[in-house]
């Protein structure tokens, strides 16, 4: 009697990321815009770190051109969030799609590239707004091969400065609108407490405490049990005066 032993071999594919220092982006012209190209090479199942996209550039378009199956990927440098990657990226479909990431619109060709039979290695990324955080471009080679990386951008410096000024203006405007107007405080007496209503539901919150102490001169004041009081009051149009009256 013979015995047959079957050995099951499980092959685990490991994907390693490597940085190829000889090939990288050159953004040195900054806000003046520019373009460039270089070649990357990948081994089978190798994840290559292509380079970094800095803050403050706009109109970026990066494309891969390859006869091999090479995927372009995009990550947030600070959080390592996969923005474009299969299968876990925010953009991860075979055909073109767009999404907004942290206020920046991004377009991806899809992992089927130019959608032709042999076009899987021809993918692109478009960053439609000004970058507001460092981003990392990677390329994953499903087969060993090479890809031409072509990139362009239209500007940066002035665009990011305008965005910063607009954000500052919005912040200052919000702080101004949160303050009472002259009409709201003109009837207030010296020493009055001015309460500003919640603008969404037109309510004002009255908050006060009832405290006690054993010594008026040197004692420590403590809130009595149940003495922390908060009351929401709906406001009608026009002025309204309130006071706290003690019951007999």
C-alpha positions in Angstrom: 0.0 0.0 0.0 1.4 3.3 -0.9 0.7 6.7 0.5 0.6 9.9 -1.5 1.6 13.1 0.2 0.6 16.4 -1.3 2.6 19.4 -0.4 0.8 22.7 -0.8 3.1 25.6 -1.4 1.8 29.1 -0.7 3.5 31.9 -2.5 3.3 35.3 -0.8 3.9 38.3 -3.0 5.8 41.0 -1.2 5.7 44.5 -2.5 8.7 46.7 -1.6 9.0 50.4 -2.0 12.3 51.8 -3.4 13.4 55.3 -4.1 15.3 55.8 -7.3 17.4 58.9 -6.6 18.5 59.4 -10.2 15.0 60.0 -11.4 12.9 62.7 -9.8 10.8 65.8 -10.4 12.3 69.2 -10.8 10.0 71.9 -9.5 12.7 74.5 -9.2 11.0 77.1 -11.4 8.1 77.1 -8.9 5.4 79.7 -9.6 6.6 80.3 -13.1 5.3 76.8 -14.2 7.3 74.3 -16.1 7.6 70.7 -17.3 9.9 67.8 -17.3 10.3 64.1 -18.0 12.4 61.1 -16.9 12.4 57.3 -17.0 11.7 54.9 -14.2 12.2 51.2 -14.0 10.4 48.6 -11.9 10.9 45.0 -11.1 7.8 42.7 -11.0 5.6 43.7 -8.0 8.0 46.5 -7.1 6.6 49.8 -5.7 8.8 52.7 -6.8 8.8 56.1 -5.0 8.9 58.4 -8.0 9.1 61.7 -6.1 7.4 64.5 -4.1 5.0 67.2 -5.1 5.5 70.3 -2.9 2.9 72.8 -1.5 1.9 75.8 -3.6 1.9 74.4 -7.1 -1.2 74.5 -9.4 -2.3 72.9 -12.6 -0.2 69.8 -12.2 -0.5 66.9 -14.7 1.6 63.8 -14.3 1.4 60.9 -16.8 3.0 57.5 -17.2 3.7 56.1 -20.6 4.6 52.4 -20.7 4.0 49.2 -22.7 4.1 47.4 -19.4 1.4 47.2 -16.7 2.5 50.0 -14.4 0.2 51.8 -12.0 0.6 55.4 -10.9 -0.2 56.1 -7.2 -0.6 59.2 -5.1 -0.2 59.5 -1.3 -0.5 62.2 1.4 3.1 62.5 2.7 2.1 63.4 6.2 -0.6 60.8 6.8 0.3 58.2 4.2 -3.3 58.3 3.1 -3.7 56.5 -0.3 -5.4 59.1 -2.5 -4.9 57.1 -5.7 -4.1 53.4 -5.4 -5.8 50.1 -6.1 -7.6 48.7 -4.1 -7.6 51.0 -1.1 -7.2 54.5 -2.5 -9.9 57.1 -2.6 -9.6 57.0 -6.4 -9.3 53.3 -7.3 -11.5 52.5 -10.3 -10.6 51.3 -13.8 -12.0 54.3 -15.6 -11.6 58.1 -15.1 -12.9 59.6 -11.9 -12.5 62.7 -9.8 -12.6 63.4 -6.1 -11.8 66.2 -3.7 -9.1 65.5 -1.1 -8.6 68.1 1.7 -10.0 70.8 -0.5 -8.1 70.0 -3.6 -9.8 68.5 -6.7 -7.9 65.5 -8.2 -8.6 63.6 -11.5 -7.3 60.1 -12.2 -7.4 58.3 -15.6 -8.2 55.0 -13.9 -6.0 51.9 -13.7 -7.0 50.8 -17.2 -5.0 53.8 -18.5 -6.1 55.2 -21.9 -8.8 52.4 -22.0 -7.3 50.7 -25.0 -6.5 47.0 -25.1 -2.8 47.5 -24.3 -3.0 50.9 -22.6 -2.8 49.9 -18.9 0.6 51.5 -18.6 -0.7 54.9 -19.9 -2.1 56.6 -16.8 -2.3 60.2 -15.6 -3.1 62.3 -12.5 -4.3 65.9 -12.7 -4.3 68.1 -9.6 -6.9 70.8 -10.5 -6.3 73.1 -7.6 -3.2 74.5 -5.8 -1.5 71.9 -3.6 -1.9 72.5 0.1 0.2 69.7 1.5 3.2 67.6 0.3 2.2 64.6 -1.9 4.1 61.5 -2.9 4.0 59.9 -6.3 4.6 56.2 -6.5 4.5 53.6 -9.4 3.7 49.9 -9.0 5.0 47.5 -11.6 2.8 44.5 -12.0 5.4 43.3 -14.4 9.1 44.2 -14.7 9.5 47.1 -17.1 10.0 50.8 -17.5 7.8 53.9 -17.9 8.3 57.5 -19.1 7.2 60.1 -16.6 6.0 63.3 -18.1 4.9 66.2 -15.9 3.7 69.9 -16.3 2.4 72.6 -14.0 1.2 76.1 -14.7 2.2 78.1 -11.7 2.0 78.4 -7.9 3.5 81.2 -5.8 0.9 83.9 -6.4 -2.0 81.3 -6.4 -1.1 80.0 -2.9 -0.7 83.6 -1.6 -4.1 84.6 -2.8 -5.6 81.5 -1.2 -4.0 82.4 2.1 -5.3 85.9 1.9 -8.8 84.7 1.1 -8.7 82.4 4.1 -7.5 85.2 6.4 -10.2 87.5 5.1 -12.8 84.8 5.8 -11.5 84.4 9.3 -11.5 88.1 10.1 -15.0 88.5 8.6 -16.3 85.7 10.8 -14.8 87.3 13.9 -16.4 90.6 13.0 -19.8 89.1 12.4 -19.6 87.4 15.8 -19.3 90.7 17.7 -22.4 92.7 18.8 -23.3 95.6 16.5 -23.6 99.2 17.6 -27.4 98.9 17.4 -27.3 95.9 19.7 -25.3 97.6 22.5 -26.4 101.3 22.3 -29.0 100.9 25.1 -26.7 98.9 27.4 -25.6 100.6 30.7 -22.0 100.7 31.9 -21.1 97.4 33.5 -23.8 95.5 31.6 -23.2 92.1 30.2 -23.9 91.9 26.5 -25.1 88.5 25.3 -25.0 87.7 21.6 -27.7 85.3 20.3 -26.9 82.2 18.4 -27.5 83.3 14.8 -28.8 79.9 13.7 -31.7 79.5 16.1 -31.8 83.1 17.6 -31.3 81.9 21.2 -29.2 83.3 23.9 -27.8 81.2 26.8 -27.9 82.7 30.3 -25.3 81.0 32.6 -24.5 81.8 36.2 -23.5 80.2 39.5 -24.8 80.4 43.0 -21.7 80.3 45.3 -21.1 80.2 49.1 -18.3 80.9 51.5 -17.8 80.9 55.3 -15.8 84.2 55.4 -16.6 87.2 53.3 -13.1 88.7 53.7 -10.8 85.7 53.3 -13.0 82.8 52.5 -13.0 80.7 49.4 -16.1 80.8 47.2 -17.6 77.4 46.2 -20.5 76.6 43.9 -23.4 75.2 46.0 -24.9 71.9 44.9 -27.2 72.5 42.0 -25.9 76.1 41.8 -24.5 75.8 38.2 -27.4 77.2 36.2 -27.8 77.5 32.4 -30.9 78.6 30.6 -31.6 79.0 26.9 -34.0 81.9 26.0 -35.5 82.4 22.5 -35.3 86.0 21.4 -38.0 88.0 19.5 -37.1 90.8 17.1 -36.0 94.1 18.7 -34.4 94.9 22.0 -35.0 92.8 25.1 -33.8 93.5 28.7 -33.4 90.8 31.3 -32.7 90.7 35.0 -32.3 88.0 37.6 -34.8 88.5 40.5 -34.7 86.7 43.8 -37.9 85.2 45.0 -39.2 85.9 48.5 
